[in-house]
Amino acid sequence: MTGPISLALDDGVATVTIDRPESLNALNSAALDALLDALDEAEEREARVLVLTGAGETAFAAGADIEEMADFSTPEAHAYASLGHDVTRAIETFPAPAIAAINGYALGGGLELALACDLRVASERAVLGQTETDLGIVPGWGGTQRLPRLVGDETARRLVYFGDRVDAQDAHELGLVGDVVANDELDGHVAALASDLAARPRFALAAAKEAITQSHETDLAAGLDFERRTWASLFGTHDQREGMAAFLEERDPAFE
Ligand code: COA
């Protein structure tokens, strides 16, 4: 695949890279379409882990493309937001854990992509912010919904209202990222995390992801019901039989 998005699949780890150096990896419509295609292909090729990152050493993604959207009418803006929602939802519902490897600026829509991932790892140079109010708009690719779920209501309001750009360490303290690592250790750290996840039972991880996502979307009773059905559905699978047999036989499991 060539163009603004590339996909590499290695040992079950699909790495999707945003590559628009001319705009610090800002995402225009063509890049969003290509991102959707890459996610489809990664799913078809049965990726066990998804890693999302930005090319180069400066940016994960500097947001939605301001040049493209500057003159949008309301219907055009609505369609652009829908496309961004399609992409973030595709990441959130991807049937395997997704890791955002935040290697630089993750602003506006860039941060919203990272928020749709399961885990976020930032390098020391990363700068994160939900900066849309600086532009006279609000987050439009899920930030108003996913940010408070991740960091809590007050912190989300402050980040959105003030458009603060926070460094990696502050982002970690706010709960916006799970790990901060030295710039030259980001790739290795994410690769190790991805490889550990890829070795784990994939259907259990996919089920866990779906159930935890449900916890943000349903009331407690419906969520518990979903969990019970998910839990039961794993019985009889190869990995359940193998995981439990391996425990009882005091050996390492060989998952599918
Ligand atoms: N959309 C379109 N183009 C963008 C962009 C975006 N979100 N972010 C950066 N670019 C472009 C710049 O216009 C510039 O293009 P040019 O070289 O043709 O002038 C190029 O990327 C480099 O950006 P520049 O601002 O010169 O780099 P910098 O190092 O001085 O600053 C940032 C980097 C990220 C701090 C700054 O570009 C920025 O604030 N970008 C906007 C971030 C934002 O508001 N994102 C939310 C959008 S929803």
Residues whose N, C-alpha, C, O or C-beta is under 5 A from the ligand:
A	BS01	COA	E22 S23 L24 A26 A62 G63 A64 D65 I66 E67 Y105 L107 G108 G109 T131
